[in-house]
Amino acid sequence: MNQHTLKNTYTFEGKGLHTGKYAHVRLCPAPVDTGVVFVRTDLGGLQIPAVAGNVRSTRRSTLLGKGRAEVGTIEHLMSALTGLGVDNAIVEVDNREIPILDGSAICFVKAIAADGLLEQDAPRKWVEIPHEVIVRNGKTGAWIKVAPNPQPSIELTIDFKHRFPGKQTVTFGPGDDYATQIAPCRTFCFLSEVWLLTALGLAQGGDLGNAIVIVDKPLGGFHRWLLSRRLGKKDLDVKPEGYLSNVELHFPDECARHKLLDIIGDMRLCGGFPKVRIEAYKSGHTLNNAAAREVFKIKK
């Protein structure tokens, strides 16, 4: 299989999930062996290659940095590029966070897939490893196992103590369609996390247009009103438990599929397309990036 880049240039704009700051993004074709490189146009064109060694933070998203340049919440875009098979791309952005758009990868995917990709005159550089790698979080019981495999595949399980979303397992491998099965799946959080995230300076751009909010605790009248203002929606329908405002899920297991979307984007930071089998239990950005770093270190 040869490398591929974009056929055209694509532009997106919107607010960042965590900073709330407005940004413009331009996806551009790139030469063979470029990989994915983020360029901060507002900082004179400072470049940040999308590799695990440039990850500066994994607190609720993946943030890359090099020198004085940073760009956050890159995982959905990286997932879209990987799911579509884009080897080389330049990502120009004029602020420190990629727009969250609808909370999934579908906006990127629809724009790029409409034109198809440009095949390049060089073979794809697969990332292969000589032996199995396991990373764990002893406190949460989360783990990721990465093993050599002839074709890429993923099996991922989420396991929350709350009935919604509860325990869900999803798989992705050869023959599965990323554009329809994974790309539309949105980010999510628990209602009890909203205040904490806000206090930490995160989720400043979060609303019901870009995230699934799961009710995991009762909400009184004052907090219901406050949450309505925070999420930009009047007459908020807060059930005793479940999905806020009767949100219509794209899939019954959309939360697990979104975690799979994330791990695809995060694992691309291992230096290319990983030709491995990934098994993940209760994974998140921190563990994803730990796995990507290990694979980057031992890759053939």
N, C-alpha and C positions, 0 to 999 in steps of 0.2 A: 504493500500500500504506500502511495506517495503522500507527501505533505500537501496541505491545503491552506489557502488563505481566503479572505473575503473577496467577493467579486466587486463590491461597491463600498462606499462610505455610508455609515448609518449614524444618525444623530438621535439623542434622547435627552430629556431634561426633566427635572423634578427635585423634590426635597429628599435629603438623606434621612434614613430611619432614625439614627441616633443623634446626629447633630441638628437635624431639622433645617440645615442650610441648603439653599437651592444650588444646583449644579447642572452644567451642560456637559454631555459626554459625546465624543465622536469616535466611532470604531472605524479603523482604517486598515486596508490591506498592508501586509508586511512581507519582506523578502524571506527566502528559505532560511531556516535555522534561527529565526528571530525569537521564536517563542511568543509569549504574551508579555508586552511591556507597557506599563502605565506611564503616562507623561503628564506632569502637572503644568499645564499651559499658563496658569496664573503665576507660576514661579519660574518663568523663563525657560520652560521646557525640561525641567529636571526629570530624570527617568528612574523608574523603579521596576526592574524585572520581576515577574511574578514567580518567585521561587521561595521555598520554605525558609531559607536563610534570611529573607527580608521581612519575615513576619514579626511585627512589634507587639501586637496585642491580639488576644483571642477572647476578649470579654464581650460576649454576646454577638460577636461577629469576627471576621478576620480582617485585620488592618496591616497593610504593608508600609514599610518605610525605608528610606535610604537618605542619609544626610538629613537635611531639613525638610525633605518632602515626605508626605504621608498620603495614603488613600485608603479609606476604610470601606467595609461592607462590600468586598470584592467577590464574595463567594458565589452569589447568584449569577453574575456575569461570567465568572470563570466556569461555572457549571454549564451555562448555555453554550459557551465556546467549545467545551469538552464534549458535551452531549451531541453537538452538531458535527464534530470532527474538525474543528478549526485549529491548525497547528500554530499559525503565525498571525499575529494581529497587534496593532498599536492602538492603545486606548488613551485618548486625550481627554482630560477632565480638568475643569477650572475651579475645583474646590476639593475639600479633603474627604469627601465621601461620595460613592456612587449612588445615584438616585435609587430609592427603593421601588419606585413605580407601583405595581400592584402587590408587591411582596413575594412574587415568584420570579421565574425566569422567562415567562411566556412572551413578554414584550420584545425581548432581545431575539428570541427564537423565531417569532413570526416574521420579523423584519429581515433577518438573515436568510431564513429558509425560503422565502419567496423568490430569491434570486439564485439560490444554490451557491456552491463554493467554487473557487478557482483552484484547479489541480496544479501543483508545482513540480518542477523537474528534479526531485530529490526524494529518497525514501523517508517515510516517517521514522522518527527516532523513538521507538518504544522503550519504556522504562521496565527492565526486567531485574529480578533479584535472585540471588543464588540460594536463599533459604528463607524460612518463615520468620516473620517479625511479629511480636505481640507487645502492645502497650496497654497499660492498665491504670485505672484510678482506684486506689485502695479504699478511699473513703466512700465512693458511690457504687463500687462494684462494676463500673463501666470498663469495657475493654474493646480493643480492635485487633484483629488478627489479619495479617497480610501474608499471602503465600504465593509462590510461583504458580503460574497457570498459563495454559496455551492461549486463552482468551480472557479479556476482562469480564469480571462478574462481581456482583455485590449482593450480600444478604444482610439486612439491617433490621434490628429490633429496638423499638422504644418500649419502655416499661415504667409507667407512672402509677403512683399509688391511687390517683383519682380515677374514677370510672371513665371519665372523659379526659384524654383519649384512651387511657388504660394501656394495655399491652397490644402492640401491633407489629407484625413482621412483614417486610416487603423484600422483593428480590428484583434484580435488574441484570440482564445479561444479553448475549447475542440473540438477535431477533426481536428484542423489545424496543419499542419506539419511544425515545426520550421526549420528542416534541409533544406527544399526546399524553403520555403516561406519567411523566415526571415534571416537565417544565411548568405546567399550570398550577403546581402545588405551592401554597402560600405559607409564609412564616406564621408562627403562632406563639402566644404567651398565655400565662395564667393571670386571671384577674388580680390575684393577690400580689403579683409581681409588678403591677403597673406603678404603684406608688414608690416602690423601692427603686425601680429603674429610673423614674423621674428624679428621685432624690440623688441618684448617682450621676445625673446629667446625661442619661441614656434615653432612647426612645422618644426624643423630642419631636420627631416627625412621625411618630406612630399614630395611626387612626384606623377606623374600621374599613377604610378603603385599601389598606395595605397589610393587614394582619388579622388573623383569627384570634379572638380573645375567648378563653375558656373560663367559665365561672366555676371556681373551686371553693368559694366561701360565701355566706350570706352577705347581702349588701343593704344597709339601711337607707332611708330616704335622702339624708344629706349627702352621703357618699355616692348614691345613685345620681344625684344632681351634679355633683362635682365631677364624676366620671363622664357624664354626658358632655360637660363642657370640655373636659380633657380630650375626649375622642371626637369631638365635633359633631355630635348627633343628639338631636332632641328626642325626648320621650323614649329613652333607652329601655329596651325590653330585657330585663335581667331575670333570668330564671334561677331557681334555687341551685341548680347545677346544670352544666351543659355548655352549649356554644352561644355566645352573646348575640342578642338581637336576631335570633333565629337564622343565623348565617347559613347559607346553603353551601355545603361542602361539595367540592369538585369530585371527591372520592371519599368513601367511608373511612379509609385509612390515609387521608390527606396529610395528617401530621407526620406519620412515618415516612410518607413519600417525600415530604419537604426535607426531612432529615437526610434522606438519601440524596436529594438534590444538593444539599450542603456538602455532603462528604465527597461527591463527585467534584465539586468546585475546589474544595480544600485539598484533596489528594492530587489534583493537577499540579500543585506547587512542588511536587516531588521532582519536577524537572522535565515533564512530558506526559505522554499517555501511559499510565501504568498498566502493563500486561500482567495482571495479578488477580487473585481472588481475594476479595475483602469480606470479612465477617465482622460485624459491629454490633455491640450491645450497649445501649444507652449512650451513644457517642454524642459529642458536641465539638465545637470548634477547637477547643484546647487539645482534646485527644486526637482529633483529626490531624491537626498540625504536628503533633508529636509523632504520629504514624508517618506523615509525609516526610518529616526530617529523617526518620530512621531509614525509610526507603531511599531517600536522596543519598544518604551516607554509604549504603551498601550496594547501590544499583550497579549492574554490570557495565 
